[in-house]
Amino acid sequence: MSIRVIIADDESLMRSGLRLLLGAADDIDIIAEAAHGAEAIELSRELSPDIILMDIRMPVMDGLEATRTLMAQASHPEVLILTAFGTDEFVLQALRSGAAGYILKDTPPDELIHAVRAAANGTRTLSPSAIDSLLGGATTSATEAGRFGPTGAGALQNSSGPDPLEPLTSREREIAEAVAKGLTNAQVARALFVSTATVKTHLARIFYKFDVSTRVQLALLVNERR
């Protein structure tokens, strides 16, 4: 069954390019285009897509507001943010709004297609540069927490504290660090010369050990030791 996608971007040239790129995949079907967030919401209600590929800065209603509006509905598509802006503020807002991923417009075509498929399967995907931005913001927060004292139970440990990855085996540590760099399961598998199934098994154990449920949470935890 094809993944039904709506492209929401205020630039017609970008929409046309994305339609050609994604439409070339056998399992992706572009069912509509929207020039702003409000139109994306209207089309979503009419067509019930699986995924909305959503830009952030658009007229009438921006992508973040549109994502929040969609996520508040009882039945909604997954929203994959595709934007030129990789600042930690935008990344955090998108994730808090319920976006299934955050991809930058300079992402290679095959990785964008992978991100659409991952979102359709309920897996969150972030561009490596978006992860770097997010972790950079976390590092700044950790520095400020060390300067002014803890800000609560969730405050990050400083670099002089215990290694947060200590519970992991050497292989699990390699996989956790690779995921924190933004590598997909397939990329990790190729780098470590193991199967994708093996990576998934180790990742499930890592999530269990740290009581996390997303790659972003794992990336933030790994960053504590840097």
N, C-alpha and C positions, 0 to 999 in steps of 0.2 A: 504494500500500500504506500502511495506517495505521501511525502510530507508537504502539507498545504501551507504556503507561505504568503504573507502580505509584506510588501516592502514599503516602509514609511520613511521618506526623505524629501526635503523640499527642493532638491536639485534633480531636475528631470534627467540630466545626463547620467548622474549617479544611479538613479533608478533603472535606467535603460541598461547600464553596464552590469548591474547586479542581476537583472532579469536574464541577460545573456549568460552570465557566469553560472548562476545557480540553476538556471533552466537546463543547462547542459548535463546536469547530474540526473541519472535515470530515476532516482527516488525522490526528487524535489520538484514540486509543481507551484509556480508562481501564479496565484489566483487573482491578485489585485495589487494596485499601487496607491499610496496615499501621499499627499503633499504636506500634511501636518498631522499632529497628534489627534485632533478631534476627528479628522476624516478616518484615521486608522481605527479609532474606537467604533465609529459608525459602520465601517466595513467589517470589523470583527463581529459585531452583533448580527450583521446580515449574512456573513459567509462562514463563520465559525472555523477560522484557520487553526492550524496546529502551532504555528510560529508567526510572530510579527518581528521583522527585522527593523529595528527602530533607531532612527537618528536622535540626537539629543536636541540640538538647536534647530527649531523649526518655528514658523509663524503660527499664529492662532493658539496653539497649544504645543508646548515642547514635549520631547520624548519622555522626560522624567515624570511630568504630571500625567501624561497619557498612560504610562506604565502603572502608576499608583491607582489611577481610575480603573484600569483593566483588572488589576489584582484584587480590587475591592469587590469585584463581581463574583457571584457564586460559581459561574462557569467561565473560564477565561483561557486564552492561548498562552503559551510561553512567550516571553518577550526577550529577544536577544538584542542588546544595545550594540549598534555599529556606528562609531563616531570617530572624528579626528582628534578628540580631546581625551587625553589619558591622565588628567590630574586626579590626585587621590580624592579630592572633594566630589568630583563627578562619579568616580568609581564607587565610593561609599554610598552616595545618594542612590545610584542605580541598584546596588545590591540591597539596600534597605527598602527600596521600592518593590522589590520582589523579582528583579530581572534574572533571567536564567543564565546570563552571561554578559561579558563586556569585551567587545572586540574592536580593535582600532582599524581604520580604513586602509592602513598600509599592510594589513595581514595578507599573507600569500593566499591565493585562491583555494588551494586544497585544504588549508587550515580553516578557512571560512566555511567551506562545505562541511568539514568535520564538526565545526562548532554548531552548525544548524542541526546536524544529525544528533549531536550530543544533547542539545537542548530538547529535541523531540523525545529523547529517551530519559529526560529528567536529570541530566548531568550538567552541572554548571561549568562554564568555560570562561577563562580570562586570558587576554593577551599577555604574553610575558612582560611587556612594558607597562601594562596596567597593574600587574602584580608588583612590579618594581616600584611604581608610584604609590601603591597601597602600602607596601612594606616601608617605603621611605617615610610616609606619614606616621606609621606605627613606631618607627625608630625615633622620630622627633618627639612623639608623645612619651615614649619611654625615657628619653633624655630629660624632658620636662618633669616627669614623675620623679626621677632620681634627684633633680635639683630642688624640687619643692615638697617631696615626700609622696607616699602612695596616694592614689586618688580613689582607692576602693579595692575590693577583693579581686577585681579583674585587672589590676595594674600589672604591667609587664615586669618580669624580673630583669635586673640589670646584668651587665656582662660578668660581674663578679659572683653572681649567684650560681646555683647548681645547673648542670647541663640539662635542659628540658628533654633532650633526646636520649637520655640515659636508659630508659626502659626498652629501647629498641635494640634488635640484633643489628649486626653490621650491614646485612642486606637491607633490612627495613630502613636503616638510617640512610643508605644510599638512595633508596626510592623516595623517602620523605624529602630529602634535599633536592632531588631531581624535580619532584612535583612542585616544590616551593619556587623553583626557577621558571615554572610555567610549562614544563614539558607534559605532553599528553601521555597516556598509558602506552600507546604504540611507540612513541619516541623514547620513553624510559626503557621499554623492552629492547629496542634496538641498541641503545647505549650500553645496557648491561648484559646483552646477549642472552636474554631469557624470553619466554613467551609472554604475550599480553595477559593471558590467563594467570600466569604466575604473578605478574605485577598487580593484578586486581586482587588476588588472594592476599598478598602482603599488605596492600593498601587497606583492605578490610580490617586486617589485624591492627594496623597502625591507628586507624580511626577508632577501633574498639579500645585500644590502650590509652588513648588520649581523650576519649569521650567527645570526639568531634564528628561532624557529619558532612563537611565540605572541604574542598581542596584549599579554599581561602583561609579557613580556620587553621588548617594544618600549616599553610605557608606562614601565617602570623606566628605560630608557635615556633617553627623552625627559625624564624628571624630573631627570636629572643636570644639565641646563643651567638649571634654575630656581633 
